[in-house]
Every structure is written in structure tokens, then in C-alpha cells.
Amino acid sequence: MANLEHLEALRAQLAALRGLRAEVAAYREADDDHLLAASRVLAEIERAVAGHRALVAGEIARRSTPAFGYEGLAQRAGHRTTEELLRAHTGASARDARTSVRAGSALHDAAGLPDARTGELVAPTAPWMRPVADAVASGAFGAEHVEAVRRGLGEPCDGVTSEALGAAAQVLCEEAGSATAVDPDRLHRRARQLRDELDEAGIADRERHRIAQRSLRIIPQADGMTRLSWLLDPESAAYVVDLYTRATSPKRGGPRFVDPAQRAAADAIELDPRTPQQLASDVFLDLLRAGSEVDARQLLGTGGAAVQLIATREQLGRPAGHGWIAGQADPVSRETVERHICADGHQHIAVDPSGNPLDVGRTQRLHTRKQRTALAIRDGGCRFGDCARGVGMVEAHHIDHWQRDRGGTSVERGILLCRYHHLRIHNEGWEIRRRGDEFVLIPPPRIDPARAPLPMPTKSPVQRDLARQRVATRSSGIPAPARIRSAHRTRGPLMVDRQVGA
């Protein structure tokens, strides 16, 4: 009876939704506030529906396990797998069916289920996912959110207990609950960060696993074109992304305030009639054709591909230490950082406790190369809200405006913004203020009459490492030297390295 009531309740919800006008005119008449509110409500409905869909898919998968043989639910319906059944029965895409099954199976594993053959109740096999199951029950998470947490946190191993993963899952759910909305991609990145913090010793193994997954496939198409599918590990991707960014960033909203010697090259790229994708294709083809004999400055403006690896001195002194590749979300092992240091050298720069080593006052308008490196490691990209623009697509902004406030050019009073948000700051009356080591964004009165400060969190994973070190240092009472080691590879054996601060 309970199952019948549940089904009837779902049908009633469907009838209510179908009773609304699904027409352009229904929303064309809405004002901006109501339109955004409708978007949020629909997103909540989608998450709630996706949660129920995952639970149903998980139960179908349980009833279709190999233990049932041909008597399984999917098999009796003439389908080899649960995913095939869902595609045929519901019209779901292959991707959505896979996501629902994986998420639903994870939710069922968190709850514990009767054995498929004996019916005996067994303990949950993934108890650390219990907070995620609660988030689904409340409608906060959908199937993609469950899958993001499952893939990001992984499973227990030596040194990472089920209880530790459960605590991490609880943190993820609490953080998501305090946000207006959280998308699965950001949730997955955050879950990976927490796993790396819990399982520092496993960073090298995960790095090796990513390297083993690299591949390049050539796919001829029926229309005579050829598609390349290139899967890169983070270290390899850093080289390719650097070349791609420098070849196309002026056409994709890249930095405007560049060194005068590079301004002409940036203007030429911006005025080039080719699309960014066409330009990138031609540049990479020219690089392949010319190989080592090409003058990279003619193609990219500033030489060969560059990869910057950053690690704190403390991390390099630990057997399970790690570092970061600038612009990449995942840490790399200490061995990878040391390999680059061995090949390319390194340099140290001591910083003050706030991480502000450089100040050129008003002797020049633009931030120096070393200052931009310091800002990149401190900020990790554009710090305006949730903007995801990385360090290759940002400009250094003077918090104290150069003309209006007679501001100086320093790391302490500088911040990285993408071109779009940089223009908004200058043109719409937004302000940035520094409060201790934190930055806040003050909206203009037309956006928020109260002008309530908005946080501007760093996007840099290095800062998370340094923050944890500071907490550990305060607990132990031992002063921590503020020092970062940075290895920056350039073309050939020359190694240019920089030392910048927290």
C-alpha cells in the first residue's frame, strides 16, 4: 500500500507540473526577479526528481545483478544491463542512465540492503555516503551531485578510514547547504581536494594513474574531416594549455594590459579574422610542421611552452609531500616537483606573513613579471565570485586605482581579475577592499543598496596548503618560514624559477 501511495504522489506531482503553461509567453511576461526565481525553483525540482530517479535506478540495478541470472529485472525485460533498460523504458540518454545507476547504487550501498539471493540484511558497504543520501532525501542533491561526491572521495584505503570519508562527505553537504546553489563540477573538485588532504600518501599513485590514462586517437569522419581525441594528464596538459592560451587569449577576452613589447602581437591576434578554434588549429599544426626549427615568438609571442610547479619547502621535506602545477586542479607528487627542480633549477624568495614580497610603488604602471607570478600563486585566477578564469586569462588590478587613488603597484594592493570582471570593476562602480589577509567585493548601490561585502576567496590550491600549515604551526607554537619553491620550465635546458609567498 505504501508503494502505491508513493507512486500516486509522484503522479500527482507530474499532473500539477503539466498543469502549468509550458509556453514561451508564460515566461516572456515575467520580470527579471520572477524569471530568476522560476529558474531556481525549476533547478530544485530537477534535483529532487533526479534523486528519486537515482533511487529507482539503484533498486532496478539491485534486482538485475548477476546473482539473479536471467531472472533479473532487466534481463526479464530483454535487456542485458540496467542502463539499457532505462534507455528503452524512459528515453534517457546513455550518459544519464549511467549516472542514475551509479548514483542510485551508491545510495543503496550507503543504506545497506538485503542480500540479493538470501534476503538477509547486510551492513551498508559504503556507509561514508550516508550524509549524501540524506542530502538527496532533502532534495538538495540530485544524481549528478551523488556521482560527483562518489568519484571525488573514492573509497577507504590504508590511512583513509570509512569514518574519515564520512566526515568529508558531511563537510561537502554542509558547504553545499550554505551556498545558494552548487553545481556537480565544483562539488567534484571540492571532493577531490578533501580526498587529497586525507590521502596525501596516495597523491603519487593517483598521479601515475592519470599518466597511464593519456591517449591520442585519430578519428576519420564521414564528411572528410578528421577529429583528434587527446586525453592528457595534468602535467602534459599544462604545456598544451599554455600554448593554447597564448595563441588565442586576446580573442577570448584575455589580458589587455600587457607589456608594450607584446601589445602588437596581442592586437594582431585579436584582429585576426580566424575564430579562436581555427587560430589554435593553425598554430598547433605549424608547430608540428616546423618542430624544433620554428621561431616560437612568431607563433606565440613569448617563446616555448612554460609549466610552473609550486611547492612549499615543508612539503618537499616530507616523504609524502606534494606540489601544484599552476592552472591545474590536482596536486602532483614530490617526486614530480623534484624532477623539474633537478632539470630546471629553482629559486627562493622570502615573503612577509601576509605573502607580499614585492612593491615597486609608483615607479611603473604595470605589475612586474615577478609580481604577476606572486599574484598568480596567491590568487589562482580571477577572484570575482565564482569566476573560473585561470591565471592565463587574467589581469592585475590595482585595488587603489592608479589614476583616481594614486595607488601603487604592489602585490599587497593588487588582485587578479579576468577582463570581463576587470571592466565591471572600472565601469560599474564595484570596489575591492582588503581586510587583513582577505579581500571583499563591495557592489554598487544599484546592485545592492546596502552594499553588503561579498567574499573574494582565493582559487589557489597552494593557499590551502599554506593555511593548513599555519593552523598546524599555531597548534605547535613553532614559527613557520614563509617560503615557496617554484620551478618554471622554459624552452630548452634553461630553468627560470621564482620564489613567492603565501
C-alpha positions in Angstrom: 0.0 0.0 0.0 2.8 2.4 0.9 4.5 1.8 -2.5 1.2 2.5 -4.3 0.7 5.7 -2.3 4.3 6.8 -3.2 3.6 6.2 -6.9 0.3 8.1 -6.8 2.0 11.0 -5.1 4.6 11.1 -7.9 1.8 11.1 -10.5 0.0 13.9 -8.7 3.2 16.0 -8.8 3.5 15.3 -12.5 -0.1 16.3 -13.1 0.5 19.5 -11.2 3.6 20.4 -13.3 1.8 19.5 -16.5 -1.0 21.9 -15.5 1.4 24.8 -15.8 1.7 26.6 -19.2 4.9 25.3 -20.8 4.9 28.2 -23.3 7.2 31.0 -24.3 4.5 33.5 -23.4 4.3 32.3 -19.8 7.8 33.4 -19.1 8.1 36.3 -21.6 5.6 38.2 -19.4 7.7 37.7 -16.2 10.0 40.4 -14.9 13.7 39.7 -14.1 13.2 38.8 -10.5 10.4 36.3 -11.2 12.3 34.8 -14.1 15.4 34.1 -11.9 13.2 32.8 -9.2 11.5 30.4 -11.6 14.9 29.2 -12.8 15.9 28.4 -9.2 12.6 26.6 -8.4 12.9 24.5 -11.6 16.5 23.6 -10.7 15.3 22.4 -7.3 12.6 20.4 -9.0 15.1 18.8 -11.3 17.4 17.9 -8.4 14.5 16.3 -6.4 13.4 14.4 -9.5 16.9 13.3 -10.3 17.3 12.0 -6.7 14.1 9.9 -7.0 15.3 8.7 -10.4 18.6 7.6 -9.0 16.9 5.7 -6.2 14.6 3.9 -8.6 17.6 3.1 -10.9 19.6 1.8 -8.0 16.8 -0.6 -7.0 16.4 -1.8 -10.6 20.1 -2.4 -10.7 19.9 -4.3 -7.4 17.2 -6.5 -8.9 19.2 -7.0 -12.0 22.5 -8.2 -10.5 24.3 -11.2 -12.0 23.2 -13.2 -8.9 19.7 -13.3 -10.4 20.9 -14.5 -13.8 18.2 -14.5 -16.4 15.6 -13.8 -13.7 16.9 -10.3 -13.1 14.6 -7.5 -13.7 16.4 -6.0 -16.7 17.1 -9.4 -18.1 13.5 -10.5 -17.9 12.6 -7.4 -19.8 15.0 -8.4 -22.6 17.9 -6.1 -21.7 21.5 -7.0 -20.9 22.0 -4.2 -18.4 20.1 -1.8 -16.2 21.3 1.1 -18.3 19.9 -0.4 -21.5 16.6 -1.0 -19.7 16.4 2.6 -18.6 17.2 4.0 -22.0 14.5 1.8 -23.6 11.9 2.3 -20.9 12.4 6.0 -20.1 14.1 7.5 -23.2 17.1 8.6 -21.1 20.4 9.2 -22.8 23.2 6.7 -22.2 25.1 9.2 -20.0 22.0 10.0 -17.9 21.2 6.3 -17.5 24.8 5.5 -16.4 24.8 8.4 -13.9 21.5 7.4 -12.4 22.6 3.8 -12.0 25.9 4.7 -10.4 24.4 7.3 -8.1 21.5 5.0 -7.2 23.8 2.1 -6.4 25.9 4.4 -4.2 22.8 5.5 -2.3 21.7 1.9 -1.8 25.2 0.9 -0.7 25.0 3.7 1.9 21.7 2.4 3.3 22.5 -1.3 3.5 20.3 -3.8 1.6 19.1 -7.4 1.9 21.3 -9.9 0.1 20.2 -10.4 -3.5 19.9 -14.2 -3.1 19.2 -14.9 0.6 17.3 -11.8 1.6 19.4 -11.4 4.7 20.0 -7.8 5.8 23.7 -6.9 5.5 25.6 -3.9 6.7 26.0 -0.9 4.3 29.0 -1.3 2.0 29.5 2.5 1.7 28.5 4.0 5.0 30.5 7.1 4.3 27.9 8.1 1.7 25.2 8.4 4.3 25.3 12.2 4.5 24.9 12.3 0.7 21.9 10.1 0.9 20.4 12.5 3.5 21.1 15.4 1.1 19.2 13.5 -1.6 16.3 12.9 0.7 16.1 16.6 1.4 16.1 17.5 -2.3 19.5 19.3 -2.0 21.4 16.8 -4.2 20.5 15.1 -7.5 22.1 12.1 -9.2 25.0 14.1 -10.7 25.8 15.5 -7.2 25.9 12.0 -5.8 28.2 10.8 -8.6 30.4 13.8 -8.1 30.9 13.0 -4.4 31.4 9.3 -5.1 34.1 9.8 -7.7 35.8 12.6 -5.8 36.0 10.9 -2.4 36.7 7.4 -3.7 36.9 4.5 -1.3 38.7 3.8 2.0 42.3 2.6 1.8 45.3 2.3 4.1 45.4 5.6 6.1 41.9 6.7 5.0 39.1 5.2 7.0 35.4 5.0 6.3 34.8 7.4 9.1 37.2 10.0 7.7 35.4 9.8 4.3 32.1 10.1 6.1 33.3 13.3 7.8 34.5 14.6 4.4 31.1 13.8 2.9 29.4 15.7 5.8 31.7 18.7 5.1 30.7 18.7 1.4 27.0 18.5 2.3 27.3 21.3 4.8 29.2 23.5 2.4 26.7 22.9 -0.3 23.8 23.6 2.1 25.3 27.0 3.0 25.6 28.0 -0.7 22.8 29.4 -2.9 23.5 26.6 -5.3 26.3 24.2 -6.0 26.9 22.6 -9.4 28.3 19.0 -9.7 31.6 20.1 -11.3 32.5 22.3 -8.4 31.3 19.7 -5.9 33.5 17.1 -7.6 36.6 19.4 -7.5 36.0 20.1 -3.8 35.6 16.3 -3.1 38.9 15.7 -4.8 40.5 18.4 -2.7 39.3 16.8 0.5 40.5 13.3 -0.6 43.9 14.7 -1.4 44.0 16.3 2.1 43.1 13.0 3.7 45.2 10.8 1.5 48.4 12.7 0.8 50.4 9.5 0.5 48.2 8.4 -2.4 48.8 11.5 -4.5 51.7 9.8 -6.3 49.6 6.8 -7.1 46.7 8.9 -8.4 49.2 10.9 -10.5 50.6 7.7 -12.0 47.1 6.5 -12.8 46.3 9.8 -14.6 49.5 9.5 -16.6 48.6 5.9 -17.6 45.3 7.2 -19.0 46.9 9.5 -21.5 45.9 8.8 -25.1 45.7 10.4 -28.6 43.2 9.0 -31.1 42.7 9.9 -34.7 39.0 9.6 -35.8 38.2 10.0 -39.5 34.7 11.3 -40.1 32.2 10.6 -42.8 32.3 14.2 -44.1 36.0 14.0 -44.9 37.2 15.8 -41.7 39.3 14.2 -39.1 38.8 14.5 -35.3 41.5 14.2 -32.7 40.7 13.0 -29.2 43.6 13.8 -26.9 43.4 12.9 -23.3 46.2 14.5 -21.2 47.5 14.1 -17.7 47.7 17.4 -15.7 51.5 17.9 -16.3 51.2 17.4 -20.1 48.0 19.4 -20.2 49.8 22.4 -18.6 52.1 22.7 -21.6 49.3 22.4 -24.1 47.1 24.8 -22.3 49.9 27.4 -22.0 50.4 27.3 -25.8 46.6 27.4 -26.5 46.1 30.3 -24.1 48.9 32.4 -25.5 47.8 31.7 -29.1 44.1 32.6 -28.5 43.6 34.5 -25.3 43.3 38.0 -26.9 40.4 36.7 -28.9 38.8 35.0 -25.9 38.9 38.0 -23.5 42.5 37.6 -22.3 44.6 40.3 -20.7 44.6 43.8 -22.2 47.3 45.5 -20.1 50.3 43.6 -21.4 53.9 44.5 -21.8 54.3 47.1 -24.6 56.6 44.8 -26.5 53.9 42.2 -26.6 51.0 44.6 -27.3 51.4 44.5 -31.1 51.3 40.7 -31.1 48.2 40.7 -28.9 46.5 43.2 -31.1 47.3 41.1 -34.2 45.7 38.0 -32.6 42.6 39.9 -31.6 42.2 41.3 -35.1 42.9 38.0 -36.9 39.8 37.0 -38.9 40.1 33.4 -37.8 38.0 32.1 -34.9 39.9 31.1 -31.7 39.4 27.5 -32.6 40.7 28.0 -36.2 43.6 30.0 -34.9 44.6 27.3 -32.4 44.3 24.6 -35.0 46.6 26.5 -37.4 49.2 27.3 -34.6 49.4 23.8 -33.4 49.7 22.5 -37.0 52.5 25.0 -37.7 54.3 23.8 -34.5 54.0 20.2 -35.6 55.3 21.0 -39.1 58.2 23.1 -38.1 59.1 21.2 -35.0 62.2 22.3 -33.2 63.3 24.7 -36.0 60.3 27.1 -35.6 60.7 30.5 -34.2 58.1 30.2 -31.5 58.0 34.0 -31.0 56.4 34.4 -34.4 53.6 32.0 -33.4 53.1 32.6 -29.8 54.9 35.8 -28.9 56.9 34.8 -25.9 58.8 31.6 -26.6 58.1 27.9 -25.9 55.6 26.4 -23.6 56.0 27.0 -19.9 54.9 25.0 -16.9 55.2 26.3 -13.4 55.3 23.9 -10.4 55.0 25.3 -6.9 55.7 23.6 -3.6 56.3 24.8 -0.1 59.6 24.0 1.4 57.8 22.0 4.1 56.1 19.8 1.5 59.4 19.0 -0.2 60.8 17.9 3.2 58.1 15.3 3.7 58.2 11.7 2.2 54.5 12.1 1.1 54.8 15.8 0.2 53.3 17.3 -2.9 53.2 20.4 -5.1 50.9 22.0 -7.6 51.1 22.8 -11.3 49.9 26.3 -11.9 46.5 26.3 -13.6 45.8 22.6 -12.7 43.4 21.4 -10.0 45.1 18.3 -8.9 48.3 18.1 -6.9 51.4 16.3 -8.1 53.8 14.2 -6.1 57.0 15.5 -4.5 58.9 13.3 -7.0 57.5 15.3 -9.9 58.4 18.6 -8.4 61.9 17.4 -7.6 62.3 16.1 -11.2 61.6 19.6 -12.6 63.9 21.2 -10.0 66.6 18.8 -11.0 66.2 19.6 -14.7 65.4 23.3 -14.4 66.7 24.6 -11.1 64.8 26.7 -8.5 64.9 30.0 -6.7 63.8 31.2 -3.3 62.1 34.4 -2.3 61.3 35.1 1.3 57.9 36.8 2.0 56.2 38.5 4.9 53.5 36.7 6.8 50.8 38.2 4.5 52.6 36.9 1.4 53.5 40.3 -0.1 57.2 40.2 -1.2 57.3 42.9 -3.9 56.4 46.6 -4.1 57.5 48.9 -6.9 55.5 51.8 -5.6 54.6 54.3 -8.4 57.8 53.8 -10.3 55.8 51.9 -13.1 52.2 51.5 -14.1 52.2 47.7 -14.7 52.9 44.9 -12.3 56.2 43.2 -12.9 56.6 39.7 -14.1 57.6 38.5 -10.6 54.7 40.4 -9.1 52.3 38.7 -11.5 53.8 35.3 -10.5 53.2 36.2 -6.9 49.6 37.2 -7.6 49.0 34.0 -9.6 50.2 31.8 -6.8 48.2 33.8 -4.2 45.0 34.2 -6.2 45.0 31.3 -8.6 42.9 33.1 -11.2 40.1 35.7 -11.2 38.8 36.3 -7.7 35.5 37.8 -8.7 32.8 35.5 -7.2 32.8 32.0 -8.8 34.6 33.0 -11.9 36.6 30.1 -13.2 39.1 32.0 -15.4 42.6 30.8 -14.7 45.9 32.6 -14.4 46.5 32.7 -18.1 43.3 34.7 -18.7 43.6 37.4 -16.0 44.9 40.9 -15.5 46.5 42.5 -12.4 44.1 45.1 -11.0 45.2 48.0 -8.7 42.8 48.0 -5.7 43.8 51.6 -5.2 43.2 52.9 -8.7 46.3 54.1 -10.5 44.8 57.4 -11.6 41.9 58.0 -9.2 43.6 57.0 -5.9 47.2 57.4 -6.9 47.7 53.8 -6.0 51.0 52.0 -6.0 51.9 48.8 -7.9 52.3 46.1 -5.3 51.3 42.6 -4.6 49.6 43.6 -1.4 47.3 46.1 -3.1 46.9 44.1 -6.3 44.4 41.4 -7.3 43.8 39.2 -10.4 40.7 39.7 -12.4 39.6 38.4 -15.8 39.0 41.1 -18.5 35.2 40.9 -18.1 35.2 41.5 -14.3 38.1 44.0 -14.6 35.9 46.1 -16.9 33.0 45.8 -14.5 35.1 47.0 -11.6 36.1 50.1 -13.5 32.9 50.8 -15.3 30.1 49.9 -12.9 31.3 51.2 -9.5 32.3 48.0 -7.8 35.0 48.3 -5.2 37.5 45.9 -3.7 38.7 46.3 -0.1 41.4 44.4 1.8 40.6 43.3 5.3 43.7 41.8 6.8 44.7 38.9 4.5 41.2 38.7 3.0 39.6 40.6 0.1 35.9 41.6 -0.1 33.9 42.9 -3.0 31.6 45.9 -2.5 28.7 46.0 -5.0 27.4 49.4 -6.4 24.2 50.8 -4.9 22.1 49.8 -7.9 23.1 46.1 -7.4 22.7 46.2 -3.6 21.6 49.4 -1.8 23.1 48.1 1.4 26.4 47.4 -0.3 27.0 44.3 1.7 30.5 42.9 1.3 30.9 39.8 -0.8 33.8 37.3 -0.2 36.5 37.0 -2.8 38.1 33.6 -2.0 41.4 32.6 -3.5 41.3 30.0 -6.2 44.8 28.8 -5.5 45.3 25.3 -4.1 48.7 26.4 -2.8 47.0 28.7 -0.4 45.0 25.8 1.1 48.3 24.0 1.8 49.7 27.2 3.5 46.6 27.7 5.5 46.8 24.2 6.9 50.5 24.7 7.7 49.7 28.0 9.5 47.0 26.2 11.6 49.4 23.4 12.4 52.1 25.9 13.3 49.8 27.8 15.7 48.9 24.5 17.3 52.6 23.5 17.8 53.9 27.0 18.6 56.8 26.7 16.1 57.3 29.7 13.8 56.8 28.7 10.1 59.2 30.2 7.5 57.1 31.8 4.8 58.7 30.4 1.7 57.6 28.7 -1.5 59.8 27.0 -4.1 58.7 27.4 -7.7 60.2 25.6 -10.7 59.4 27.2 -14.0 60.4 25.3 -17.1 61.1 27.2 -20.3 62.2 26.0 -23.7 65.5 24.0 -23.7 67.6 23.4 -20.6 67.3 26.9 -19.2 65.4 27.0 -16.0 63.8 30.2 -14.7 62.5 29.8 -11.2 60.7 32.1 -8.8 60.0 32.1 -5.1 56.8 33.8 -4.0 54.8 33.9 -0.9 51.6 32.8 0.7 
